[in-house]
Amino acid sequence: MHDDYSRALRALQTESRLRAIPPSMPEGMIDFTGNDYLGIAARGELQSSFLEHLAEQAGTPALTSAASRLLAVKQEEYSELEQYLALAYGSPALLFNSGYHANTGCVSALSDADTLIVADKLSHASIIDGLRLGGSRFKRFPHNDLNSLRRVLEREAKEYSRIWVIVESIYSMDGDSAPLSELVEMKREFPQMRLYVDEAHGLGVRGTTGLGLCEELGVLSDVDLLIGTFGKACASIGAFAICSEELRSYLLNTARSFIFSTALPPLNVAYTLHVLKAMRSMNEERMKLRNLSQRLKEGLERVTGKCCPSTSQIIPWITGDSALAVEYASRLRKLGFMAMPIRRPTVAAGTERIRFSLSAAHEPAQIDSLINAIATTYEN
Ligand SMILES: Cc1ncc(COP(=O)(O)O)c(C=O)c1O
């Protein structure tokens, strides 16, 4: 078969933007690419205790739902997980197959003629795709720039009965956070405003019971739609939305990614619940992650002499150039450290970077070795 995509591929290659699926990571490398923030996947203890518990139990949850959620004949695992989440967050929960499904489904479903959606410029691709799918009017505001957002709200408030403002609690590429308390204040000024917060990188790692940055800041009840994902700190798969009962009902009637896709395997859903119950009390891991993150951020700033925007476990080393990001990542790999170069279109041109993603399974000595490796890489 002959597909004429070679020009496009050559262009990507020339711009150092050609992606490829990497081989399995060689033994002995220290991994800074994953989102296993609490080290749950790396340690494997919760997986073992889950499997032991299963062996003692009569009847194993199925490996497939064999239908979409609306048609699934067995609902126990889904309902149990949703009830757990609803109790924890204090509002109803709806499961989705992944964070990508949750954002594309919810954002597109929220789009209608009476609604304007305003999203932060650094929003994840799943949010952007949801905006495009929804086909309604949307605007983007410069990252974390509340003055620009306010100007949009002042200009548009009369035209729309609802204005959804979409932010991420912790941004996936810069590792900084949205000004959630100020956004909640803004809601009081603009009654049309609704707040949508994606907690993909906050769930598990922030808040006294790991519910995310909204819990830490005490603003959970002010958020109109909260998205959490299980594929990162929870070391599982899937996602959820927390919202009012009415909005939940609206979403399960309109979110196409919910309606038209096979539901998650019940076995995985049961595992997610097992993890969530344990995650509540992982404050030691949360504290360790915080200290490791601070250590790497300070070390990176010391070596490069540049300020790093991160306030979390995601630490970007912004090289500002694709080829340089690829070259530095390759040098780090030779020194035993796995970290991915992040290029356009994932980040804007001129902000290309290497993204270090930390885990409570890392040790301070590994962070110090990484800082030394960054220094060797940078100085040569
Ligand atoms: C902010 C944000 N939202 C959603 C997602 C998608 O989540 P999932 O991997 O569960 O599809 C990601 C994934 O990286 C993300 O960073």
The ligand as a Gaussian input file, in Angstrom:
#p B3LYP/6-31G(d) Opt

LIG

0 1
 C       -5.099000      18.341000      32.027000
 C       -5.414000      17.010000      31.428000
 N       -6.683000      16.659000      31.246000
 C       -7.010000      15.474000      30.694000
 C       -6.039000      14.575000      30.303000
 C       -6.435000      13.282000      29.666000
 O       -6.516000      12.292000      30.635000
 P       -6.463000      10.747000      30.209000
 O       -5.022000      10.407000      30.087000
 O       -7.153000      10.047000      31.328000
 O       -7.188000      10.633000      28.919000
 C       -4.697000      14.889000      30.497000
 C       -3.659000      13.907000      30.100000
 O       -2.515000      14.120000      30.043000
 C       -4.375000      16.133000      31.055000
 O       -3.092000      16.490000      31.227000

